[in-house]
C-alpha cells in the first residue's frame, strides 16, 4: 500500500495548520502602521464579492445651483454625477513539498514529520503575509509587479518630459491612470488663477492646490509635493531645509483642498526620518507621540499637526507617502487572508504537496493620497 493523506503524521500536520494560520497570518504582526490603522477602522476585509467590488462608482462633481428670487423659474434636466472605476484582482500563492524519499526516511517518526512542518508551514504563511504587506508601497502597474497587490504608488505617477516638475514648482503634475480613470487635473470644471501669485506648478499654471475651483477639476488627482523646490521660502532645496514647511503645507492642502476629514498617516523613508526629527529638535519642538499609533503598538510614531508620522521597511528613498485611512481598503476575495489546503499525496509528483494562497487587492482613492519626493532632482 502506497503513501496516503491518512498517515498519522500527516493527519497531525493537517490538524495543526489552522493554528499556524491563526498565529502567523495576522497582518499587524509585521509592525506595519498603515495596516494597523486600516485594520482598526475595518478597512481590511475578507470574503468580498469580487464581481460587485470590481466596478465601483466615483462621485466626481457637484450639483450646479442657480439663484432663487421672486419670479425665478427652475430648469430641470437629468444630471450624471458619477463615473465608474474598474479594478483588478491579484493572487499570490506559496507551495512546499515533501518527496516520497524523505517521507520514507521519517515516516515512522510522527515527531520528525510534525517538526519539519513546524519550520516549513510558518515560513510559507509568513511569506504570503509579508508579500501583501510589503506591496502597500508598490506600483502594481510597473513591469514585474503584474501579479503583486497594487499599492499606493500605483496612482502617483508624475508628468515627464514637457510636463516634468521644475525646481521652482511646489507640486508636480499628476499623470497616471488608476482603475481606468486618469489622475490628471483639469478634466472638467475650472480653477482660480490669482493675479500676481506664482503658480505652485508651472505645468498646471493656476492656483491649484491652493485657491478654489470645481470638484471635477481634481476629483481623481493626488497631491505630488516637490520637497526639493527652492520656493518653500528657505531658498534651499534640501530635505532638512524644507521638510517642516513642505509637510505642513501638504497637510493643509489635503484637508482644505482635497477634502480629507479623517486621520492622516504619513510614512517617511528611513533616509529622511532622522533628518526630520533633527529639525524638530533643533527648533526646540517637543516630539509628541501619536496617541492612537502608540495604542496600536507604534510608540515611536510622532504626532505632527494631527498626522501620525512614522518610518518603516520598504519605503523608497527620499519619499513620504500620506493617506487618509478611511479612504483606503485592503480587500480579499478569500474568506481568510490566507487560505490553506490540507497536505495532499500527488502520485505524479511522488510527494506530499502543500498549497496556500490569497487573492484580493488594495484600493486607494487618489484624491486622498499624497506623495512628497525630490521631483526637481529626479
C-alpha positions in Angstrom: 0.0 0.0 0.0 1.4 3.4 -1.0 1.5 6.6 1.0 -1.8 8.3 1.8 -3.0 11.5 3.4 -4.4 9.4 6.3 -0.9 8.6 7.6 -0.8 9.6 11.3 1.9 12.2 10.9 0.1 13.9 8.0 -3.1 13.9 10.0 -1.4 15.7 12.8 0.1 18.2 10.4 -3.3 19.0 8.8 -4.8 19.4 12.2 -2.1 21.9 13.2 -2.3 24.0 10.0 -5.3 26.1 11.2 -3.3 27.0 14.4 -0.4 28.1 12.2 -2.8 30.4 10.3 -4.2 32.0 13.4 -0.8 32.6 14.9 1.0 33.9 11.8 -1.2 35.5 9.2 -2.4 38.4 11.3 -1.1 41.4 9.2 -0.4 43.5 12.3 2.4 41.1 13.2 4.6 42.7 10.5 4.6 46.0 12.5 3.2 47.9 9.6 1.5 51.1 10.9 -0.7 51.8 7.8 -2.2 48.3 8.0 -2.7 48.6 11.8 -4.7 51.8 11.3 -6.6 50.2 8.5 -7.5 47.1 10.5 -8.5 49.2 13.4 -11.1 51.0 11.2 -12.4 48.0 9.4 -10.6 48.7 6.2 -9.2 45.2 5.9 -12.0 42.9 4.7 -12.2 39.3 3.7 -14.8 37.4 1.7 -15.7 40.4 -0.5 -17.8 39.9 -3.6 -15.3 40.2 -6.4 -17.8 40.9 -9.1 -19.6 43.6 -7.1 -16.4 45.4 -5.9 -14.6 45.2 -9.2 -16.6 48.1 -10.7 -17.4 50.9 -8.3 -18.9 54.4 -8.5 -16.9 57.5 -8.1 -18.7 60.7 -7.2 -16.9 63.3 -9.3 -19.0 66.5 -9.5 -21.4 68.7 -7.6 -25.0 69.6 -8.5 -25.0 73.0 -10.2 -27.0 75.7 -8.4 -28.7 78.9 -9.6 -30.2 82.0 -7.9 -33.6 82.0 -6.3 -35.6 85.1 -6.1 -39.2 86.3 -6.8 -40.2 85.2 -10.3 -37.3 82.6 -10.7 -38.1 79.5 -12.7 -36.5 76.2 -12.3 -34.9 74.3 -15.3 -34.9 70.5 -14.9 -32.6 68.1 -16.6 -31.1 64.7 -15.9 -27.6 65.0 -14.4 -24.8 62.5 -14.0 -22.6 62.9 -11.0 -20.7 59.6 -11.2 -18.0 57.8 -13.1 -17.1 54.1 -13.0 -13.7 52.9 -11.8 -12.6 49.4 -12.6 -10.1 47.5 -10.5 -8.5 44.1 -10.9 -7.6 41.3 -8.5 -4.2 39.9 -7.8 -3.4 36.5 -6.4 -0.3 35.1 -4.6 0.5 31.5 -3.6 3.1 29.5 -1.7 3.9 25.9 -2.1 6.0 23.2 -0.4 6.6 19.6 -1.0 7.9 16.5 0.9 9.1 13.9 -1.6 8.4 10.2 -1.1 12.1 9.5 -0.4 12.0 12.0 2.5 8.7 10.6 3.8 10.1 7.0 3.8 13.0 8.1 5.9 10.9 9.8 8.6 7.5 8.0 8.2 7.9 6.1 11.5 8.5 9.3 13.4 5.5 11.4 13.9 7.7 14.0 15.7 10.0 14.3 12.7 7.2 14.9 10.3 5.5 17.5 12.5 8.8 19.3 13.3 9.5 19.6 9.6 6.2 21.4 9.0 6.7 23.5 12.1 9.5 25.0 10.1 8.1 25.0 6.6 4.4 25.9 7.1 5.1 29.1 9.1 7.7 30.2 6.5 5.1 29.8 3.7 2.4 31.6 5.6 4.8 34.4 6.7 5.9 34.8 3.1 2.3 35.3 1.9 1.6 37.7 4.7 4.7 39.8 4.1 4.1 39.8 0.3 0.7 41.5 0.9 2.0 44.0 3.5 5.2 44.9 1.5 3.0 45.6 -1.6 1.5 48.6 0.2 4.2 50.8 -1.4 4.4 49.1 -4.8 3.4 50.3 -8.2 1.2 47.5 -9.4 1.4 48.7 -13.0 5.2 48.5 -13.1 6.9 45.8 -15.1 7.4 42.8 -12.9 4.6 43.7 -10.5 1.7 42.4 -12.6 0.9 39.7 -10.0 1.6 41.8 -6.9 -1.1 43.5 -4.9 -1.2 47.1 -6.3 0.0 49.6 -3.6 -0.2 53.3 -3.2 2.4 54.1 -5.8 0.0 52.7 -8.5 -1.8 56.1 -8.6 1.1 58.5 -8.0 3.0 58.8 -11.3 4.1 62.4 -12.2 4.5 64.0 -15.5 7.7 63.7 -17.5 9.2 65.5 -20.5 7.4 68.8 -21.1 5.3 68.1 -18.0 8.2 67.4 -15.7 8.5 69.3 -12.3 10.9 72.2 -12.2 12.9 73.4 -9.2 10.6 76.3 -8.7 7.5 74.1 -8.6 5.9 73.2 -5.2 3.9 70.4 -6.8 4.4 68.0 -9.7 1.8 67.3 -12.4 -0.3 64.1 -11.6 -0.1 61.9 -14.7 -1.3 58.4 -14.1 -4.2 56.1 -14.9 -5.7 54.3 -11.9 -8.6 51.9 -12.1 -9.1 53.1 -15.7 -9.5 56.8 -14.7 -6.9 59.5 -15.4 -5.4 61.2 -12.4 -4.6 64.4 -14.3 -6.1 67.7 -13.1 -8.3 69.8 -15.3 -10.6 67.0 -16.7 -13.6 69.2 -16.1 -14.5 72.5 -14.4 -12.2 75.4 -13.7 -9.7 76.6 -11.1 -8.8 80.1 -10.0 -5.8 82.0 -11.3 -4.9 84.8 -8.9 -3.1 87.7 -10.5 0.3 88.2 -9.0 0.5 84.7 -7.4 3.2 82.3 -8.7 1.5 79.1 -9.6 2.5 76.1 -7.4 3.1 74.2 -10.7 4.4 75.8 -13.9 2.8 72.9 -15.8 -0.7 73.3 -14.3 -0.4 77.1 -14.4 -3.1 78.1 -11.9 -3.6 78.3 -8.1 -4.1 74.5 -7.6 -3.8 73.1 -5.0 -4.4 76.4 -3.4 -7.2 78.8 -4.5 -10.6 77.3 -5.3 -12.5 75.6 -8.1 -14.9 72.9 -9.2 -14.8 69.5 -7.7 -14.5 67.7 -11.0 -11.3 69.6 -11.7 -9.3 67.4 -9.4 -11.7 64.6 -8.3 -9.2 61.8 -9.0 -5.9 63.7 -8.6 -3.4 63.1 -5.8 -1.0 65.7 -4.4 2.6 65.2 -5.6 4.7 67.6 -3.5 8.2 68.6 -4.5 10.1 68.9 -1.2 13.2 69.8 -3.3 11.7 73.1 -4.6 13.5 76.3 -3.9 10.2 78.1 -3.4 9.3 77.0 0.1 10.6 80.2 1.5 14.0 78.9 2.5 15.6 79.3 -1.0 17.1 75.9 -0.3 16.4 72.5 -1.9 17.5 70.1 0.9 15.1 67.9 2.9 16.1 69.3 6.3 15.7 72.9 5.0 12.2 72.3 3.7 10.7 69.3 5.4 8.6 71.2 8.1 7.2 73.8 5.6 6.5 71.2 3.0 4.9 68.8 5.3 2.7 71.4 7.0 1.6 72.8 3.6 0.9 69.3 2.3 -1.3 68.5 5.3 -3.1 71.9 4.8 -3.8 71.1 1.1 -5.0 67.6 2.0 -7.5 68.9 4.5 -8.6 72.2 2.8 -8.4 71.4 -0.9 -8.6 67.6 -1.1 -11.4 67.3 1.5 -9.7 65.0 4.0 -11.6 65.0 7.2 -10.2 61.9 9.0 -6.9 60.5 10.3 -3.9 61.1 8.1 -1.0 58.6 8.3 2.4 59.6 6.8 5.2 57.1 6.3 8.7 58.5 5.8 11.7 56.9 4.1 14.3 55.9 6.5 16.9 58.2 5.0 14.6 61.2 5.7 13.2 60.4 9.1 16.3 61.1 11.1 16.7 64.5 9.5 13.0 65.3 10.2 13.5 64.5 13.9 16.7 66.5 14.0 15.0 69.6 12.6 12.2 69.3 15.1 14.7 69.0 18.0 16.8 71.9 16.7 13.8 74.2 16.7 13.0 73.1 20.3 9.8 71.4 19.2 8.6 68.7 21.5 8.3 65.4 19.6 4.9 64.2 20.9 3.9 60.6 20.4 0.7 59.9 18.4 -1.8 58.5 20.9 -3.6 56.1 18.6 -0.5 54.9 17.0 1.0 54.2 20.4 -2.1 52.2 21.4 -1.7 50.2 18.2 1.9 49.2 19.1 3.9 52.0 17.5 5.3 54.1 20.4 7.9 55.8 18.1 5.2 57.4 15.8 5.1 61.2 16.1 2.1 63.5 16.2 2.7 66.3 13.7 -0.2 68.7 13.2 -2.6 65.8 13.9 -1.0 63.3 11.4 0.7 60.1 12.6 4.2 60.2 11.3 6.4 57.0 11.2 9.1 55.3 9.2 9.4 51.7 8.2 10.6 48.9 5.9 10.1 49.1 2.2 9.6 52.9 1.7 11.6 54.1 -1.3 14.4 56.5 -0.5 13.6 60.3 -0.5 9.8 59.5 -0.3 7.0 60.3 2.0 3.6 58.8 1.5 0.5 60.3 3.1 -3.1 59.0 3.0 -6.4 59.2 4.8 -7.1 55.9 6.5 -10.8 55.9 5.8 -10.3 56.0 2.1 -8.0 53.0 1.7 -9.2 49.4 1.5 -7.4 46.1 1.5 -9.9 43.5 0.2 -9.6 39.8 0.0 -11.8 37.6 -2.2 -10.9 34.7 0.0 -12.8 34.1 3.3 -9.5 34.4 5.1 -6.4 36.5 4.4 -4.6 33.2 3.5 -6.3 30.0 2.6 -4.5 26.7 3.1 -5.2 23.3 1.6 -4.6 20.1 3.5 -1.4 18.3 2.6 -2.1 16.1 -0.4 -0.4 13.0 -1.8 0.3 13.5 -5.5 1.1 10.3 -7.4 2.6 12.3 -10.3 5.0 14.2 -8.1 5.6 11.3 -5.8 5.3 13.8 -3.0 3.2 15.2 -0.3 2.3 18.8 -1.5 1.2 21.8 0.4 -0.6 24.9 -1.0 -1.5 28.2 0.5 -2.9 31.2 -1.4 -4.6 34.6 -1.2 -6.5 36.7 -3.7 -7.5 40.4 -3.4 -6.0 43.9 -3.8 -5.6 47.3 -2.3 -8.0 50.1 -3.3 -7.0 53.8 -3.0 -8.8 57.0 -3.8 -6.1 59.1 -5.3 -7.6 62.4 -4.2 -7.0 61.4 -0.5 -3.3 60.4 -1.1 -0.2 62.4 -1.4 3.5 61.8 -2.1 6.4 64.0 -1.2 9.5 63.5 -3.3 12.5 65.4 -4.6 10.9 65.7 -8.0 13.1 68.6 -9.2 16.2 66.4 -8.7 14.7 63.3 -10.3 
